[in-house]
Amino acid sequence: MLTIGDRRITLDDYQRVLLDNEELRIHPQALERIQKSHVFLETFHKDKIIYGINTGLGPMAQYRIDEADRLKLHYNAIRSHASGCGEPVDPVYVRSAMITLLNNFSHGFSGIHPEVPVLICGLINLQITPVVPEHGGVGASGDLVQLAHIALALIGEGEVFYQGKIVPTAEAFAQHNLKPISIHLREGLSLINGTCFMTGTGIFNLMHARNLIYWAVTAASMINEIVRSFDDYFSAELNQVKKHHGQNRIAELERMILHDSKLIRKREDHFFNGKQGKEYVIADKVQEYYSIRCVPQILGPILDTLEAAEKVLLDEANSSSDNPVIDAKNSNIFHGGNFHGDYVSFEMDKLKIAITKLSMLLERQINYLMNDKLNNKLPPFVNLGKLGVNFGMQGAQFTATSTVAENQTLSFPNYVHSISNNNDNQDIVSMGTNSAQFARKVIDNTYQVLSIELITLIQAIDYLSYEPRLSGYNREKYRVLRNIVPRFTEDTIKYVEIKRIKDYLCSLFIKIN
């Protein structure tokens, strides 16, 4: 069982809950902090004007709220802001947001009643997940709309995913004798404030992105074997003269994968031995295309970007993004803008640009494999059937190219796309929720492109009869992929095979350390 509230939460903690279904518990000291904050607020707020306690919200903060309407204010905030549209977000992203929300509350800076985190924890463990539409929220007062849909479930309303279906929240609660939370002082505002939805989405994006870059290195190492490239492209000697961690780490991974390959060649055996002929046109390729020999230089900055984004996202996940901040320790309340999502928005834009570039590398490698005039060793479209009658991977290349083009369009930075709203109270916004959602789409698209490349690679390996000469690592990966998509000479329905590979890749979360 994973404990929340006793230390800094990590990406691996999210993985344990979201993928391994490990249960959560709240550390007793965290519950004590939450209770102290709530008790302090109960006493401190009397005879004072405090935002969201006895004032309206947003641009209506200038309106004093009567005692009789204070609880109603928070129910109204939840119901009115549960206004999202579009398709439901995949429940795993919502659960990631709920973990983030729970961790935010564990610091004890929100003044909420302890029943709120207790119910959130219970819903995560029971996999009762609020239905949250994909559209809504500008990421300035945080994820107001998306978090309102989560809050709606916590007050027993709206709908949830439960046991593979969408059901009324009340129905799922009844099956487990769960009681909705009550509004005590400011629970409604605390639940819809903050960056927890964009952060939770960003955290799961990062987990997928780490997995993608791992498989991109695998695909690159396979194509290096197929072309029988030279080992100096990823050698320590070449790459260490550039002082970037990412580049050197990618080169190291290529060396680790290919160390026992019987296909990779040494340049000195072919060009430095003094036995070269005097022909004007050199038959053997002196240097490969950039998509093959520049893998460390292309994937390196992408890896560095992911690692930088991980630090920022985890800093956000371990923060309190509420407003105002209820500081029981210093007996004060501080108003400000910790709900603003610029940190997350900026990192998600960087992430989607990085993954788009990764997808562009994959697409160029696919093009190299498909074009017999470039590779000079494979049939057109890696067609193992009868040329002219069969098509091989031709149709799949269209999908890869169009999907990468969509990634390029989606990569316009959302961070600088602020639109003033909320009666100009929110006059500059982060659009962080959208940034995280666009990054999610780019990542999903890239899994599709990667799946197409991997099918193409294993077909190429079969055509060349290279399996016995592959590195041990790549031979193992080849066999796993071949079990999912058998060798084909006659044309088969490609979307089914692409989905099989994609589902397999998405089920793994392999981290480059």
N, C-alpha and C positions, 0 to 999 in steps of 0.2 A: 504494500500500500504506500502510495506517494503522499508525503506530507507537504501541505502548502502553508507558508507563513513563517517558516523557521529559517529560511535561507533564500538566496537568490535563485530564481527559477531559471532553467536552462532549456535549450532546444531538445535535449535528450529527455527531459521531463515531459515535454509536450508529446514526444514520440511515444513514451511509455503509456500515456493515457489515451492518446488518439489512435494509435496503431496496435498497441499491445493490450488495450483495454484494462490497464491497471487502475485500481480504484484510488480515489482521492480521500484524504482526511485533512481537516483544518487543525493546525497546531494549536494546543490550548492557549499558548501565549498570544497567538494572533487573535483568538476569540476574546481574550482578556483586553487586548488593545482596542478592538472594535467596541466592546462593551463600555470601556472607559470613555472613548470618544463620544459614544451615544449619551451616556450619563452627563458628561460635561456639557454637551450641546443642549440637553434638556434644561439645565440650570442657567447656562450662559445667555441663551437667546432672549430671555425675558427682558422686556423694557428696552430692547435694542432693535435696530433695523438691520436685518440680515437677509441678504439675497436668497430667495427661494424658501425662506422660512415664513416671513410675513410680508414679502413683496411678490409681485408678479414676476414672470420670467422673460428673459430677453429684453426687447424694447419696452415691454410692459412692466419693467422693474420699478418704474416710478409710481406704480399703483400699490398702495398699502392693502394687504389682504387681512380681512377680519378674522378673528379667532375661529369663528364658525365655518369659514371657508378654507382653512389652511390644509386640511387633509384632502378636501375635494380638489384643490389646486393640483395635487400630485397625481391623483387618478386621472384628472383631465389631461395633464401633460402626457401621461403614458398613452391614453386612448387617442388623443388627437394627433400625436406624432407617430403612431403606428399606421403610417400612411404610405408605406413602400409599395412599389409596383414591380411587375416583371416576374420572371421565374424564381422559384425558391432557391436560395443559396444551398449548395451541398451541405448536409448536416455536419460534416467533419469540420468545416470552416466555422460554423456557428459554435460547435463545441470548443474549438480553439479560442474563440472570442470569450466564451464563458469561463474558461480556465484563466484567461487574462483578467477578466472582470473580478473573478474570485481572488486572484493574487493582488490586484489593485486594492481591493477592500481590506485585505489582510494587514495592510500597513496601519489601519486605524486612523485615517485622515478624512473620513466621510461623514461621521456622525450617525450612521445608519444603525438600525437595530440588528443584533446578531442573527436573527432568524433569516435575514436576507442571504448572507453567504452560506448559511447552513442549507437552505433550500437549493441554491445554485449548485452546491457540492452534491447534493442528493440527486438532482436532475442529471448531472454529468455522469454519476455512477450508474444510474438507471438507464442511461442513454435515452432520456426523454428530452428531445431537442426542439426548441421553438422554431417555427417556420418563419424565416426571414426573407423577404423579397430582395432581389438583387439591386433594385434602383431606389435611391433615397439617401439623403445626407450629403452635406458638403464638407464635412470634416473640420468644422470650425468650432462649434460648441461640442465638438466631437462627433460621434456617429449617432446623432439624435434619432434618426428614423430607424436605422437597423437595431440600435439598442432598445428602442421603444417596443419593438416586436419581441425582443427577449423579455423585457419587463412585463409585457402583456401576459406572457405565459406565467410569470412569477406571481401575478395577481389572480391567476386561475382562468384567464380569458384567452381568446385567440385559438391557434392551432399549434400542434407539435408533431414532429416525426416520432413515431413509437412503433417498434417491432415492424419496421419496413413500410409503414403506412402513415398517412396524414390523418390525425384524429383530433377532435376537440380537446383542448387542454384539460377540461374538467373530467373527461372520460379517462385519460391517462392518469390523472391525479387520483381518481376514485379507485383505480386498480391497485394503488399502492398506499392508500389512506394518507395521501399528502394534503397538507393544508396550505392554501395560498398565503403569501405574506400579507401583512397589514401595513398601512401607512402610519407611521408614528410622528415623524417630524419632516424628513426630507428625502425619504426613500425613492420617490418617483424621480426627482431631479437627479439624485446620485446615479440611478440606474441608467438614465438616458444620456448623462454627461460623459465626456471622456472619449478616449481613443481606442477603447478595448476591441471594437469590432475590426477596425482597420489593422490594428496590431495583431490580433489573432489570425486574420487572413494573411497578413504579411509573414507571420511565423510559419504557417503551413506552406506558403509560397517558397520560403527559404528551404524548407525540408525537401520540397520537390526540386528546387534549383540545384541543391547539392547533389541530388541523385542524378539529375540531367548531366551535370558536368562530369561526373564519374563515368557515365555511359558514353559521353562524347569522347573522352580519352580512350575508352575501350574501342569505339568505332574507328578513331584515328589510328590506333595501333594496328587494327585489322587491315585498314587500307594501306598502311605502310608495309605490311607483310605481303599484301596482294601485288603491290608494285615492286616489291623486292628493293625497298629503298635503302639508303646508306644510314648507318647509325650515328653519323656526326650531327644530324639534324636535332637529335634529342640528347646529345652527349653532354656530360657535365662540363667539359672543357669549353664547348661553344657557349652554353647558356650561362655559365657563371660569370662571364664578362659583362652581362647585364645584371643589375643588382636588384631585380624585382623578385620578391618572394614567390608570387604566383607563377611566373614563367619558370623558375627553377623547380618549383614543386611539380608542375605539369611535366616537365622534361624528366624529372626523377620517376614519376609514375610510368611514363612511357618506357623508361629503361627497366623498371621493375617488371612490367608486363612482358616485355620483349626479350628479356635477358637470355632465354633459352631457345629463341626462334632459330629455325634452320633456313629462314628466308631472308632475314635482314643481312645486309652485306656491309663490309668494311671498305671504305674508300681506298685505303692504301693497297688493298688487294687488287684493285682494278685500274686505278689511275696513278698511283705513286710508286709502281714497281719497275718503272723503266722499260716495260715491254709493250707500251702502246705503239700502235702502227702510226703511219704518217698520213692517214686519210684526212681529207679536208673536212668532211662531215663526220662527226664522231657518232658511231652507231649507238653506243650506250648513253643513256640520258645522264648528263652531268649534274643537273639539279632538277628536282621535281617541282611541280606547280606549288604555289603558296599554300593552298588548302591542305597539302600533305606535309611539306617541310616546315611550315611556320606555325604548327599547332601550339607549341609552347608560347610563342609570342602572341597568339590570338586568344587562346584559352586562359593564359596567365592573368591578364587584366580582368577577365571575367571572374576568375577565382578570387582575386583580390577584392573585387567589388562585392562578392557574396560575403566574404569574411567581414568586410567593413559594415555591410548591412546587418549582419548578424549581431554585431556589437550594439548598433543603434536600436534595433528592434528589441533586443533583450533589455537594454536600458529602459526603453519605453514600457515593456511588459512588467518590469520590476519597479515602476513608478506609481505614483498616485496622480491620476489625470482628472480629478474632480475639481469642481469650483462651487462654492468657496472651499478652501482647505480648513478643516476643523482640527486645530492644534491643541489637544488637551494638555500636552506636556507644558506648553508655554501659555496656557490659558488665554488663547486668542483665536480669532478667525480671520483668515486672509483671503481677500477677493482678488482674482486675477484671471489668467487665461491658460491654465495648464491643460485644458481640454483641446487646445489647438493642435492639429495633426500634422504640422509641417515636417517634423522629423520623419514620420512614417511616409508621408507623401513623397518627399524627396528621395528616400531610399527605394521606394517601390518603383519610381520612375527610373532610377539607376538600374534597378534589378531587371525591369522589363527591357531596357535598352541592351543590357548585357546578354540576356537570354535571347533576344532577337538576333544579336550578332552571332551567338552560338548557333541558332537555327540557320543563319546565312552560311556559316561554315559547313554545316551538315548538308545543306542544299548544293553547295559547290562540290562537295565530295560525291554526292549522288550524281551530279551532272558528269563528273569525271568518269564514274563507273559506267554510266549509261552510254557515253559517247565513245564509240570504238575508235574514232579518229584521234581522240585525245590519249586514251590508254593503250591503244595498239596491242591489246592482248585479250580483250573480252568481246563477245558478239554484241551487236547493238542492243541496248536496253537489257543487257545480261540475259538475253533470250536463249534458254536452253532447249527450246523446241525448234520447229522448222521455220527458218527465216522467211518472212513474207506471209506465212500462215499464222504463226503465233506472234504474240506481242511482248512476252516477258514482263518487264516492269515499266513499260512505256506509260500506261495509264496512271500508275502510281506517281510517276514523276510530275505529271500535271498537278496532282494534289499537293505534292511537296512544294512546288514552285508557288502555287497560289496561296498556300498557307503561310509561307515565309513572307510573301507580299502583304498579307494581312497583318502579320507581326510588325512589319515595317511601318504600316499605317498606324497601328495601335501604339507605336513607340513615341509618338509625339508627346512631349512632357506635359503631364497633367498638373504638375506642381505650380506651373506659371499660368494656369488657366483659372484664375480667380474670377468669380462673378459675385458682385455685391448683392445681398439679399437680406431678409428679415428686417424690413424697414431700415436698411442700411446700418443696423446694429452690427451685423456680420459683414463688414465692408471689405474685408480681405480674408479669404478662406483658403484652406489647404487642398481641398478636393482629395484628401487622403484616402477616403473610402473608395472613390472611383479609381484612384491610382492603384490601390491594392487589387481591385477587381480586374483592372486591365492587365496587371502583371499576372494574375491568375490565368487569364485567357491566353496570354502569350506563352506561359509555361505549358498549358494544356496543348496548344498548337504545336509546340516544339516536341512534345512527346510523340505526336503524330508523325512529324518529319523524321525524327530519330527512328521510329518503328519502320518507316519505309527504307531508310538507309540500312538498317540491320538486316532486313529481308534481302535487300540487294547484295549486301556483303556476303551472306551465307550462300546465296546463289553463285556469286563469283568464286567463292572458295571451292564449291563443288565443280564448277566448270574447269577450274585449273587443277583440280585434284590436290589441293594444297593442305587439306586437313592434317595429314600426318606430320607436316613440316611446320605447322603453326606452333607458336609458343604454348607451353602447357596451359597458361591462363586463358589464352584465346581459344584454344581447343576445347576447354571446358565450357566457355561461353557459347561457342559454336554449337556444341551438342545440346545445350539447354534450349537454344533458340530453334534448333532443328526439330526438337521434340514438339515444339509449339507449332511450327510451320514446316511441314515436310518438303523435301525437294520437289519441284514441279517442272515438267517440260511442257505439258499441255496447260493452256491458260486456265486459271482458277479465279474465283471471285475474290478480288483483292481486299475489299473493305473488311471482310470477315477476318482475314489473316492479319491485316494491320491492327485491327482492334484487339486480337489475341495478344500480339506482341506488346501493344500499348498497355493493356491491362496487366500484363506480367511486369513491365517496367514500373508502372505506378504502384505495384504492390511491394516494391523494394525501396528501402531508404538507406542507401549506402553513402556514408560520409567520407569525404576526403579530409583526413586529419592533417 
